[in-house]
């Protein structure tokens, strides 16, 4: 088994590689990392190909002898790069995969941006049958195009594909910084821009957290997944016959409720909260298909997500670096 991993230096790629190499069931598996800017160290079980997935020749070289592909590489709101990386890159990977004599399975990590995230109102749980709905911006469009391209290649050529659709992926102290009123905020909304500057400074200093409300005035519900749970889903999908041709929602069992977050942090850490109105919509990703077909179960609930983030301590050799906005 030789697994090509794109985006190998991201939070999911690094965790997946470490977990796979430590799992006895995959003791004979090897990794090939396709790296562009950041490089992975080579070992006896890891080799590295450097280049852009937008280059068909680079992709062809990376695919030599590969049995499985885990496609993680993506862009955020970067219009100058996103079509090359997300559309052209995936196209070249799928073309090389379908022509390969060794290729067995192609796994794509999709995103809830492709079904509207909290920008679109959903009248019921978000399932794998929920229609694609890109919100404004190039990133959401790219996630729609990825999932559609993967689906159509499977129809056109009968290749073995699987898409694991993940919401916002958390690791280490990420969740804590998603709630920061300071410049260190991870992802969005950028809370300090939604309140007066003096209030933002005070909230950041005191550790006050936002209680985001949806367009109906209720505490907003938003989907997350911890990187450990996403990696366990990837491992569960590899060579699983029940994963062939399937799309799975990979998320926490319940969405994060900002009201419950505020209440838990007040009770356990004495932190205050402040209401933030919005026009966003609550939604709930239904992960029951993955639980049933993959026998996968997330281990992170709201309390574990919060506690792990607040209790994480970085050493001086591990500065908090945000490689992309979230």
C-alpha positions as a LaTeX table, in Angstrom:
\begin{tabular}{lrrr}
\hline
Residue & $x$ (\AA) & $y$ (\AA) & $z$ (\AA) \\
\hline
Unk1 & 0.00 & 0.00 & 0.00 \\
Unk2 & 1.43 & 3.33 & $-1.12$ \\
Unk3 & $-0.72$ & 6.31 & $-0.16$ \\
Unk4 & $-0.26$ & 9.64 & $-1.90$ \\
Unk5 & $-1.14$ & 12.48 & 0.48 \\
Unk6 & $-1.59$ & 15.99 & $-0.85$ \\
Unk7 & $-1.54$ & 18.80 & 1.67 \\
Unk8 & 0.64 & 16.55 & 3.81 \\
Unk9 & 1.98 & 19.39 & 5.97 \\
Unk10 & $-1.45$ & 20.64 & 7.03 \\
Unk11 & $-3.05$ & 19.76 & 10.36 \\
Unk12 & $-4.97$ & 16.81 & 8.89 \\
Unk13 & $-2.10$ & 15.54 & 6.75 \\
Unk14 & 0.43 & 15.54 & 9.55 \\
Unk15 & $-1.95$ & 13.87 & 12.00 \\
Unk16 & $-3.07$ & 11.28 & 9.45 \\
Unk17 & 0.47 & 10.30 & 8.54 \\
Unk18 & 1.53 & 9.95 & 12.17 \\
Unk19 & $-1.56$ & 7.89 & 13.04 \\
Unk20 & $-1.33$ & 5.62 & 10.01 \\
Unk21 & 2.35 & 4.86 & 10.62 \\
Unk22 & 1.54 & 3.96 & 14.26 \\
Unk23 & $-1.44$ & 1.72 & 13.44 \\
Unk24 & $-0.57$ & $-2.03$ & 13.34 \\
Unk25 & $-3.18$ & $-2.70$ & 10.63 \\
Unk26 & $-1.20$ & $-0.42$ & 8.32 \\
Unk27 & 2.28 & $-1.61$ & 9.30 \\
Unk28 & 3.20 & $-2.29$ & 5.68 \\
Unk29 & 1.78 & 0.96 & 4.29 \\
Unk30 & 4.05 & 3.65 & 2.92 \\
Unk31 & 3.39 & 7.35 & 2.40 \\
Unk32 & 4.23 & 9.57 & $-0.52$ \\
Unk33 & 3.78 & 13.25 & 0.33 \\
Unk34 & 3.17 & 15.75 & $-2.46$ \\
Unk35 & 4.51 & 18.99 & $-0.99$ \\
Unk36 & 4.62 & 22.47 & $-2.43$ \\
Unk37 & 5.77 & 25.13 & 0.05 \\
Unk38 & 6.36 & 23.25 & 3.32 \\
Unk39 & 8.39 & 20.05 & 3.21 \\
Unk40 & 8.01 & 16.80 & 5.12 \\
Unk41 & 11.10 & 14.89 & 6.26 \\
Unk42 & 11.69 & 11.65 & 4.41 \\
Unk43 & 12.00 & 8.35 & 6.29 \\
Unk44 & 12.10 & 4.68 & 5.37 \\
Unk45 & 8.30 & 4.78 & 5.04 \\
Unk46 & 7.85 & 8.33 & 3.70 \\
Unk47 & 9.07 & 9.75 & 0.42 \\
Unk48 & 8.42 & 13.25 & $-0.85$ \\
Unk49 & 7.62 & 14.70 & $-4.26$ \\
Unk50 & 7.91 & 18.47 & $-4.47$ \\
Unk51 & 5.80 & 20.56 & $-6.82$ \\
Unk52 & 2.34 & 21.89 & $-7.55$ \\
Unk53 & $-0.66$ & 19.66 & $-8.19$ \\
Unk54 & $-1.58$ & 22.14 & $-10.92$ \\
Unk55 & 1.35 & 20.67 & $-12.93$ \\
Unk56 & 0.30 & 17.48 & $-14.72$ \\
Unk57 & 3.90 & 16.24 & $-14.91$ \\
Unk58 & 4.38 & 16.64 & $-11.15$ \\
Unk59 & 1.15 & 14.75 & $-10.51$ \\
Unk60 & 2.11 & 11.96 & $-12.91$ \\
Unk61 & 5.43 & 11.48 & $-11.11$ \\
Unk62 & 3.76 & 11.54 & $-7.71$ \\
Unk63 & 1.19 & 8.93 & $-8.80$ \\
Unk64 & 3.78 & 6.37 & $-9.91$ \\
Unk65 & 3.00 & 3.09 & $-8.14$ \\
Unk66 & 0.39 & 4.68 & $-5.85$ \\
Unk67 & $-2.48$ & 2.53 & $-4.60$ \\
Unk68 & $-4.44$ & 5.14 & $-2.63$ \\
Unk69 & $-4.85$ & 8.91 & $-2.78$ \\
Unk70 & $-5.83$ & 11.11 & 0.15 \\
Unk71 & $-6.50$ & 14.56 & $-1.28$ \\
Unk72 & $-6.27$ & 17.30 & 1.32 \\
Unk73 & $-4.64$ & 20.20 & $-0.53$ \\
Unk74 & $-6.89$ & 23.23 & $-0.86$ \\
Unk75 & $-6.96$ & 27.02 & $-0.89$ \\
Unk76 & $-9.07$ & 29.46 & 1.06 \\
Unk77 & $-10.23$ & 32.81 & $-0.33$ \\
Unk78 & $-7.33$ & 33.19 & $-2.77$ \\
Unk79 & $-8.81$ & 33.79 & $-6.23$ \\
Unk80 & $-5.39$ & 33.86 & $-7.92$ \\
Unk81 & $-4.61$ & 30.28 & $-6.83$ \\
Unk82 & $-7.85$ & 28.49 & $-6.16$ \\
Unk83 & $-8.72$ & 27.32 & $-9.66$ \\
Unk84 & $-5.20$ & 25.97 & $-10.24$ \\
Unk85 & $-5.05$ & 24.10 & $-6.93$ \\
Unk86 & $-8.64$ & 23.07 & $-6.37$ \\
Unk87 & $-9.99$ & 22.49 & $-9.85$ \\
Unk88 & $-7.02$ & 21.85 & $-12.11$ \\
Unk89 & $-5.12$ & 20.03 & $-9.37$ \\
Unk90 & $-7.97$ & 17.65 & $-8.60$ \\
Unk91 & $-8.54$ & 17.09 & $-12.32$ \\
Unk92 & $-4.92$ & 16.03 & $-12.90$ \\
Unk93 & $-5.00$ & 13.77 & $-9.86$ \\
Unk94 & $-8.18$ & 12.05 & $-11.02$ \\
Unk95 & $-6.89$ & 11.72 & $-14.57$ \\
Unk96 & $-3.66$ & 10.11 & $-13.35$ \\
Unk97 & $-5.61$ & 7.92 & $-10.92$ \\
Unk98 & $-8.00$ & 6.54 & $-13.54$ \\
Unk99 & $-5.11$ & 5.69 & $-15.89$ \\
Unk100 & $-2.96$ & 4.08 & $-13.19$ \\
Unk101 & $-2.59$ & 0.27 & $-13.14$ \\
Unk102 & $-2.00$ & 0.29 & $-9.38$ \\
Unk103 & $-4.60$ & 2.81 & $-8.10$ \\
Unk104 & $-7.32$ & 1.33 & $-5.87$ \\
Unk105 & $-9.05$ & 4.13 & $-3.91$ \\
Unk106 & $-9.33$ & 7.91 & $-4.05$ \\
Unk107 & $-10.42$ & 9.73 & $-0.86$ \\
Unk108 & $-11.31$ & 13.42 & $-0.96$ \\
Unk109 & $-11.80$ & 15.56 & 2.13 \\
Unk110 & $-14.70$ & 17.84 & 1.27 \\
Unk111 & $-16.15$ & 20.67 & 3.30 \\
Unk112 & $-19.47$ & 21.97 & 4.56 \\
Unk113 & $-18.80$ & 25.19 & 2.60 \\
Unk114 & $-20.15$ & 23.21 & $-0.35$ \\
Unk115 & $-23.62$ & 23.03 & 1.21 \\
Unk116 & $-23.76$ & 26.59 & 2.49 \\
Unk117 & $-22.21$ & 26.29 & 5.96 \\
Unk118 & $-24.09$ & 28.80 & 8.17 \\
Unk119 & $-24.69$ & 31.22 & 5.32 \\
Unk120 & $-27.69$ & 29.26 & 4.00 \\
Unk121 & $-30.86$ & 28.31 & 5.83 \\
Unk122 & $-31.61$ & 24.59 & 6.03 \\
Unk123 & $-35.08$ & 23.41 & 6.97 \\
Unk124 & $-33.82$ & 20.15 & 8.45 \\
Unk125 & $-30.61$ & 18.28 & 9.22 \\
Unk126 & $-27.86$ & 18.56 & 6.61 \\
Unk127 & $-27.51$ & 15.09 & 5.09 \\
Unk128 & $-25.51$ & 13.72 & 2.20 \\
Unk129 & $-28.56$ & 14.39 & 0.01 \\
Unk130 & $-28.62$ & 18.12 & 0.79 \\
Unk131 & $-28.09$ & 20.03 & $-2.50$ \\
Unk132 & $-24.88$ & 21.94 & $-3.06$ \\
Unk133 & $-25.22$ & 25.65 & $-2.27$ \\
Unk134 & $-22.11$ & 27.81 & $-2.48$ \\
Unk135 & $-22.12$ & 31.01 & $-0.46$ \\
Unk136 & $-20.34$ & 34.12 & $-1.87$ \\
Unk137 & $-16.61$ & 33.77 & $-2.44$ \\
Unk138 & $-14.33$ & 31.42 & $-4.32$ \\
Unk139 & $-13.67$ & 28.92 & $-1.53$ \\
Unk140 & $-17.24$ & 27.66 & $-1.21$ \\
Unk141 & $-17.50$ & 27.39 & $-4.99$ \\
Unk142 & $-14.30$ & 25.35 & $-5.07$ \\
Unk143 & $-15.69$ & 22.86 & $-2.52$ \\
Unk144 & $-18.79$ & 22.36 & $-4.67$ \\
Unk145 & $-16.67$ & 21.81 & $-7.78$ \\
Unk146 & $-14.46$ & 19.28 & $-5.96$ \\
Unk147 & $-17.33$ & 17.10 & $-4.83$ \\
Unk148 & $-19.08$ & 17.26 & $-8.21$ \\
Unk149 & $-15.88$ & 16.43 & $-10.11$ \\
Unk150 & $-15.18$ & 13.43 & $-7.86$ \\
Unk151 & $-18.75$ & 12.17 & $-8.29$ \\
Unk152 & $-18.64$ & 12.54 & $-12.06$ \\
Unk153 & $-15.28$ & 10.78 & $-12.46$ \\
Unk154 & $-16.75$ & 7.84 & $-10.55$ \\
Unk155 & $-19.72$ & 7.82 & $-12.93$ \\
Unk156 & $-17.60$ & 8.29 & $-16.05$ \\
Unk157 & $-14.87$ & 5.76 & $-15.31$ \\
Unk158 & $-16.10$ & 3.54 & $-12.47$ \\
Unk159 & $-13.20$ & 4.41 & $-10.19$ \\
Unk160 & $-13.37$ & 3.77 & $-6.46$ \\
Unk161 & $-13.94$ & 7.11 & $-4.77$ \\
Unk162 & $-15.04$ & 8.32 & $-1.36$ \\
Unk163 & $-15.69$ & 11.84 & $-0.09$ \\
Unk164 & $-15.53$ & 12.65 & 3.61 \\
Unk165 & $-17.25$ & 16.02 & 4.07 \\
Unk166 & $-15.92$ & 17.82 & 7.12 \\
Unk167 & $-16.97$ & 21.07 & 8.77 \\
Unk168 & $-14.44$ & 23.32 & 10.54 \\
Unk169 & $-11.53$ & 21.15 & 11.73 \\
Unk170 & $-10.19$ & 21.80 & 15.23 \\
Unk171 & $-6.85$ & 20.86 & 16.77 \\
Unk172 & $-4.92$ & 21.72 & 19.95 \\
Unk173 & $-6.08$ & 25.20 & 21.11 \\
Unk174 & $-7.84$ & 26.15 & 17.86 \\
Unk175 & $-11.31$ & 26.30 & 19.38 \\
Unk176 & $-10.21$ & 28.70 & 22.10 \\
Unk177 & $-8.92$ & 31.12 & 19.48 \\
Unk178 & $-12.07$ & 30.89 & 17.37 \\
Unk179 & $-13.69$ & 32.79 & 20.26 \\
Unk180 & $-11.05$ & 35.49 & 20.73 \\
Unk181 & $-11.85$ & 39.20 & 20.50 \\
Unk182 & $-8.16$ & 39.87 & 19.86 \\
Unk183 & $-5.91$ & 39.93 & 16.82 \\
Unk184 & $-5.16$ & 36.24 & 17.48 \\
Unk185 & $-8.66$ & 35.16 & 16.41 \\
Unk186 & $-8.69$ & 31.98 & 14.32 \\
Unk187 & $-11.13$ & 32.01 & 11.43 \\
Unk188 & $-14.34$ & 33.97 & 11.43 \\
Unk189 & $-16.27$ & 35.94 & 12.35 \\
Unk190 & $-13.61$ & 38.49 & 13.32 \\
Unk191 & $-15.27$ & 39.33 & 16.61 \\
Unk192 & $-13.35$ & 42.54 & 17.37 \\
Unk193 & $-14.87$ & 44.19 & 14.29 \\
Unk194 & $-18.41$ & 43.53 & 15.56 \\
Unk195 & $-18.12$ & 45.53 & 18.79 \\
Unk196 & $-16.69$ & 48.96 & 19.71 \\
Unk197 & $-12.84$ & 48.92 & 19.86 \\
Unk198 & $-12.67$ & 49.65 & 23.59 \\
Unk199 & $-15.07$ & 46.79 & 24.30 \\
Unk200 & $-13.06$ & 44.43 & 22.09 \\
Unk201 & $-9.87$ & 45.22 & 24.00 \\
Unk202 & $-11.60$ & 44.60 & 27.32 \\
Unk203 & $-13.21$ & 41.37 & 26.14 \\
Unk204 & $-9.86$ & 40.10 & 24.85 \\
Unk205 & $-8.15$ & 40.98 & 28.13 \\
Unk206 & $-10.83$ & 39.34 & 30.29 \\
Unk207 & $-11.35$ & 36.26 & 28.10 \\
Unk208 & $-14.95$ & 37.14 & 27.34 \\
Unk209 & $-16.43$ & 34.92 & 24.63 \\
Unk210 & $-19.02$ & 35.74 & 21.96 \\
Unk211 & $-22.49$ & 34.25 & 22.21 \\
Unk212 & $-23.33$ & 34.32 & 18.54 \\
Unk213 & $-27.02$ & 34.44 & 17.70 \\
Unk214 & $-28.54$ & 33.28 & 14.44 \\
Unk215 & $-30.91$ & 35.16 & 12.15 \\
Unk216 & $-33.83$ & 34.05 & 14.33 \\
Unk217 & $-32.22$ & 35.40 & 17.50 \\
Unk218 & $-31.38$ & 32.01 & 18.99 \\
Unk219 & $-27.87$ & 30.86 & 19.98 \\
Unk220 & $-26.29$ & 29.76 & 16.72 \\
Unk221 & $-25.55$ & 26.10 & 16.09 \\
Unk222 & $-22.47$ & 25.47 & 13.94 \\
Unk223 & $-20.68$ & 22.25 & 13.00 \\
Unk224 & $-17.14$ & 21.29 & 13.97 \\
Unk225 & $-14.98$ & 18.18 & 13.96 \\
Unk226 & $-11.76$ & 17.47 & 15.80 \\
Unk227 & $-8.82$ & 16.43 & 13.66 \\
Unk228 & $-8.48$ & 13.18 & 15.64 \\
Unk229 & $-12.04$ & 12.19 & 14.73 \\
Unk230 & $-11.56$ & 13.10 & 11.08 \\
Unk231 & $-8.38$ & 11.01 & 10.92 \\
Unk232 & $-10.17$ & 8.05 & 12.48 \\
Unk233 & $-12.85$ & 8.36 & 9.78 \\
Unk234 & $-10.19$ & 8.38 & 7.06 \\
Unk235 & $-8.63$ & 5.22 & 8.47 \\
Unk236 & $-12.09$ & 3.62 & 8.67 \\
Unk237 & $-12.73$ & 4.42 & 5.00 \\
Unk238 & $-9.47$ & 3.02 & 3.59 \\
Unk239 & $-10.23$ & $-0.17$ & 1.65 \\
Unk240 & $-13.67$ & $-0.33$ & 3.23 \\
Unk241 & $-16.08$ & $-1.75$ & 0.64 \\
Unk242 & $-18.91$ & 0.20 & 2.24 \\
Unk243 & $-17.10$ & 3.44 & 1.41 \\
Unk244 & $-17.00$ & 2.88 & $-2.35$ \\
Unk245 & $-18.75$ & 5.68 & $-4.22$ \\
Unk246 & $-20.03$ & 7.21 & $-1.00$ \\
Unk247 & $-20.21$ & 10.69 & 0.48 \\
Unk248 & $-20.14$ & 10.91 & 4.29 \\
Unk249 & $-20.69$ & 13.78 & 6.69 \\
Unk250 & $-17.87$ & 13.62 & 9.24 \\
Unk251 & $-18.77$ & 15.87 & 12.16 \\
Unk252 & $-19.46$ & 15.91 & 15.87 \\
Unk253 & $-22.68$ & 14.17 & 16.86 \\
Unk254 & $-24.20$ & 17.55 & 17.75 \\
Unk255 & $-23.27$ & 20.97 & 16.43 \\
Unk256 & $-21.60$ & 23.47 & 18.72 \\
Unk257 & $-24.27$ & 25.68 & 20.31 \\
Unk258 & $-22.79$ & 29.08 & 21.21 \\
Unk259 & $-25.21$ & 29.39 & 24.11 \\
Unk260 & $-24.00$ & 26.08 & 25.54 \\
Unk261 & $-20.38$ & 27.17 & 25.00 \\
Unk262 & $-20.96$ & 30.40 & 26.94 \\
Unk263 & $-22.75$ & 28.57 & 29.76 \\
Unk264 & $-20.05$ & 25.90 & 30.07 \\
Unk265 & $-17.20$ & 28.42 & 30.10 \\
Unk266 & $-19.02$ & 30.53 & 32.70 \\
Unk267 & $-19.57$ & 27.47 & 34.90 \\
Unk268 & $-16.11$ & 25.91 & 34.56 \\
Unk269 & $-13.82$ & 28.88 & 34.04 \\
Unk270 & $-15.75$ & 31.92 & 35.21 \\
Unk271 & $-15.63$ & 33.57 & 31.79 \\
Unk272 & $-18.21$ & 36.10 & 30.70 \\
Unk273 & $-19.98$ & 36.27 & 27.36 \\
Unk274 & $-21.52$ & 38.92 & 25.17 \\
Unk275 & $-24.36$ & 38.54 & 22.69 \\
Unk276 & $-23.44$ & 39.05 & 19.03 \\
Unk277 & $-26.31$ & 39.35 & 16.56 \\
Unk278 & $-25.91$ & 37.96 & 13.06 \\
Unk279 & $-27.74$ & 36.96 & 9.91 \\
Unk280 & $-26.14$ & 33.50 & 9.94 \\
Unk281 & $-28.29$ & 30.38 & 10.14 \\
Unk282 & $-28.08$ & 27.47 & 12.53 \\
Unk283 & $-27.57$ & 24.07 & 10.96 \\
Unk284 & $-26.96$ & 20.48 & 12.01 \\
Unk285 & $-24.85$ & 18.01 & 10.02 \\
Unk286 & $-26.23$ & 14.49 & 10.32 \\
Unk287 & $-23.34$ & 12.01 & 10.64 \\
Unk288 & $-25.51$ & 8.89 & 10.99 \\
Unk289 & $-24.54$ & 7.50 & 7.58 \\
Unk290 & $-20.85$ & 7.39 & 8.55 \\
Unk291 & $-21.71$ & 5.94 & 11.94 \\
Unk292 & $-23.75$ & 3.19 & 10.27 \\
Unk293 & $-21.69$ & 2.29 & 7.19 \\
Unk294 & $-18.17$ & 2.97 & 8.48 \\
Unk295 & $-18.83$ & 2.03 & 12.12 \\
Unk296 & $-17.20$ & 5.36 & 12.94 \\
Unk297 & $-17.97$ & 7.32 & 16.08 \\
Unk298 & $-16.55$ & 10.74 & 17.01 \\
Unk299 & $-14.99$ & 10.93 & 20.46 \\
Unk300 & $-15.20$ & 14.71 & 20.86 \\
Unk301 & $-18.33$ & 16.30 & 22.27 \\
Unk302 & $-18.75$ & 19.95 & 23.27 \\
Unk303 & $-17.19$ & 19.59 & 26.70 \\
Unk304 & $-14.17$ & 17.67 & 25.44 \\
Unk305 & $-13.69$ & 20.16 & 22.60 \\
Unk306 & $-13.67$ & 23.08 & 25.04 \\
Unk307 & $-11.59$ & 21.42 & 27.75 \\
Unk308 & $-8.92$ & 20.19 & 25.36 \\
Unk309 & $-8.55$ & 23.65 & 23.81 \\
Unk310 & $-8.36$ & 25.54 & 27.13 \\
Unk311 & $-6.02$ & 23.02 & 28.72 \\
Unk312 & $-3.57$ & 22.82 & 25.81 \\
Unk313 & $-0.20$ & 24.38 & 26.65 \\
Unk314 & 2.25 & 25.33 & 23.93 \\
Unk315 & 5.97 & 25.13 & 24.50 \\
Unk316 & 8.28 & 27.93 & 23.38 \\
Unk317 & 9.23 & 25.76 & 20.43 \\
Unk318 & 5.62 & 25.55 & 19.24 \\
Unk319 & 4.43 & 29.06 & 18.45 \\
Unk320 & 0.87 & 29.43 & 17.26 \\
Unk321 & 1.19 & 29.82 & 13.48 \\
Unk322 & $-1.92$ & 30.18 & 11.36 \\
Unk323 & $-1.06$ & 29.09 & 7.82 \\
Unk324 & $-4.47$ & 30.04 & 6.51 \\
Unk325 & $-7.33$ & 32.15 & 7.94 \\
Unk326 & $-9.44$ & 29.20 & 9.08 \\
\hline
\end{tabular}
